[in-house]
Amino acid sequence: MSRNLNEHIWTVSGTDIEERWAKHYGWIRPSEQTIYQEKFRYFQELPLRSLDDKARVEYENVLKRNKVIRIK
């Protein structure tokens, strides 16, 4: 069974499974859904709950220095 590799043209939209799911099944990325954004924000804020003001500022600076993006 020989198949010619040129029978299918590989395109970005043809190979990106997320685009295919969104187009055919109405799938929405979790990063675009507010439920998941709120859940992520909750777990992202957990380390800050027990910190005083000075430690909170220091923690924010560490995140900035390491280029960690936080959802505000």
VENUR-V365232 format. One line per field, one symbol per residue. burial: b if it has 16 or more other ideal C-beta (glycine too) atoms within 10 Angstrom, else e. Layout:
# VENUR-V365232
burial->???
This chain:
# VENUR-V365232
burial->eeeeeeeeeeeeeeeeeeeeeeeeeeeeeeeeeeeeeeeeeeeeeeeeeeeeeeeeeeeeeeeeeeeeeeee
